[in-house]
Amino acid sequence: MKKGLVLSVVAFFLILHPSLHAGQAPEDVLKAVVKVRAAIPQEAYTAKVLGVEREGHGVLIDSKGLIVTTGYIIIESESIEVTGPSGRRVKASFVGYDHVTGFGLLRAEEPLDVEPMKLGESSKVKEGDPVIVAGYGGVEAAIGARVVIRKEFTGYWEYIL
């Protein structure tokens, strides 16, 4: 499960490689990037270091509301809220957290009215390939980049979601 989750999460940013999904417009793909907010109890173990109000981004990866995000955002949460591309807020529930990779999963409790992001094959991406680095907010929250180097994933602190 861990290997599959890591490959899936790493691949979602790399799916924008033009040869993998040439039929998808970037603005349509970017709608799957959502805002994630979580409230953490004051007495939670991570509250002193990470705070009790956390916000970040996630990516809708299936039609049943499954979202992958940076795990520290949702770890020990008592409530989670997801904001979709239209600005509508939806409650979400904690699904899991992988301590080895640092990735977290949550599920939106209502449909977000957006197509999930199609996962690509990160093994096909090579140095020099174009990618898009994106946050919640559509095209305005995205920038183009190129893969500079490929290395094995070595720690939970070495990723951008």
N, C-alpha and C positions, 0 to 999 in steps of 0.2 A: 504494500500500500504506500509506504513512504516513497519508494522510488517512483512509482506512478504519479503520486501527487507532485513531487519535485519536477518531474518531466513535464507534467501538465501545466504547472504554474510558470515554469521557465518558458515554455512554448507559447503561452498566451501573448507575451509581448512580441514574440518573434513571428507571429502569424501574419504580420503585415508585410512580409516579404512579398513583393509583387508577383512572383511566379507561383506562389502557393494559393493565393486567392484573388486572382486578377479581376474577377467579376464583382468584388465588393468595393464600394466606395469607402474611403477612410472615414467620412463623416457618419456613415451607417455603422461601421465597426465600432467607432468610438462611443456610440450611445450605450454600449454594454459596460462602460466604465462608470461606476456609481460611487457616490459619497457614502462613507460608513461612519456613524457616530455611535459611541458606546458609553454607558454610564457604569462606573465601577464602585462597589461599596467602599466606604472610607476605611473599613477594617481589612480590606483585601491585602494580601501579601505584596502585590505589585503596586499598590496605590501610592506609597511614599516615593517611589522612584519614577513611575510612569504617569501618575496623576489619576484622578477619578473621572475626568472627562477626556475622552480620546476621540480623535477624528482622523480619517485617512481615506483611502480609495480601495475599491475592490472591483472585481470583474465578474459579471454574470456569465457562468459557463454552461448552464443547461436550462432547459425550458421549464423546469420545476422550481426555479428560484435559487439554485445553488450558486454561491458567490465565494470566490477565493480572495483573501486579503492578507495583509500583514498581521500575523497572529497576535502581536502585543496589543493591537487595537481592541481585540475582543476577549482576550484572556481574562477570566474572572468577572466578566460583565454580568450585570443584573438586568440590563436592558440594552437593546441594539436597535438602531434605526438606519434605514437605507434610503437615500434620495436618488431617484431615477432621473433620466434625462429631461423629463418634463418638469422636474422640480417637486413632484409629488413624493411625500415621505411615507414610507411603509415600515411597519415593525418587522424585525427579523429575529431569528433564533440562532443561538450558538449550536454548531454542529460538531466542531472539533478543532483541536490545536495540535500541531506536530512540533514537539520540543526540539527535535533534531534539525528541522529545516526552518522553523520559525513561521511557517505558513498557517493560516487559520481558514476555516470554512464556516459559513453561515448560510441560512436559508431565509429568503424573503417570504413573509407570510401571505403576501398578496402578489399577483402578477405585476411586473414592472412595465408591461406593454413595450417591450423591446426585445429584439432578437439576441440570443446569447452570442458571445464572441466564439467564433470557430477556432478551435485549437489547431495549431500548425505542428510541424515537425521540426523542432529545434535542431535536430541532427543534420538537417539540410542547410542550415544557415551557416555562412562562412564569413571570415574576415572580409570587410569591405562592403558587405550587404547592407542595404538601407533598412532601417527600422523606424518605428515611431514610438517615442516616449510620451506617455499620456497620463493625465489625471482627469478627475471628474470635471466636466465643463465643455466637452466636445472639442471641436477643432481649435478653439481658442486656448485650450489647456494642453495642447500637444505640440511637440516639436520633432522635426526630423533629425535623425542621427545615423551614424554608420557603425557597424560592429568593428571595433578596433582590434580586439583580441578575444580568443575563446579559451577559457580555462575551466577546469573542473570546479564545481561549486564546493566551497570548503567550509562555510559557516553560515549560521542563521543571520549574521549581521551584514552579509555581502550581497544583498539584493535590493532592487528598487521595485516597488509595486505601486 
